């Protein structure tokens, strides 16, 4: 189980989001609908409380709290950027 942040995603976080060195970005699971895929990933600036998975890319920490890693089910999460959108890929 790991978080992977691509260079294009990192560029998006720094440019579009204005996230700088030393900041932390939390990846979390959120309920989005009662349909076929009721859960999705969300992101926010935050400070880790009980981080279960972390990765540091160019002095920015990306992490998921213990309460959210159930959604990974032992898989890896790649955070990427397509155009101006952040996308999430489980593998």
N, C-alpha and C positions, 0 to 999 in steps of 0.2 A: 504494500500500500504506500503510494507516494504521490506527491504533487509535482507536476512538471510545468514550468512556465516558459513558453517559447519566447525568443527574442522579439517577435512581432507583438506579442501580448505585453511584454515588458515595456516596449516603446509606447504602446497605447496607454498603459497605466501612467507612465511618466508624462506623456504629452497631453492626452485628452483628459485624464483624471487629475493631473497635477500631483501625483504621488512622488515623494522624494526619498532620498537616502534616510535610512533609519525608521521609516514608517512601516506599519504592518497592515496587511490586507487579509481579512477573514473571509473564507469561503464557507458558506453555510447552505443547508438544505431548507427549502421552503415549500409549502403547499401552494399549488397553482390552480388546480381544478380537480374535479371528480372523474375526469376522463381516463383515457388509456395510460397517460403518463401524469399522475397527479402531483409529482414532486419535481423540482428543478433546483439548480444551484443559483445562489445569489452571492454577491460580494459587497463588502463594505470596509471602510477604514475602521480599525478597532485595535484593542490591546488584548493579547492572549491572556485567558484566565486558566484554561485547562486544555492546552493545545495537545492534540494527539498526533498530528502530522504537520510537519513544517518543512519549508524549503526557503533558502535565501537566494535571491537573484539580484545581483548588483546592489547590495545593501538594503534591499526591500524584502521583508519577511512575509511570506504567504503561508497561511495555516488553516487548519480545520480543528474545531474544538471536539473533544471526546463525544459529546452528544450528537454530533453530525456525521461521524465516520461510518455509521451503520449503512449509509447509502452507498458507500464505495464497495462494500461486500468484498474486501480484500483486493480490489482492482486499483489501478493507478488512474489519476485524473490529470489530463493534459489541458492546460488553460492556454488558449490561442486567440488570435485576433483575425477576423475576416472583415475587411473594410474598416468600419468604425465599431464593429460589434465584437464583444468578447464572447467566445464560444468554448464549450466544455466537451471534452471527449473522454469517455471511460474506456480503458483497455485492460 
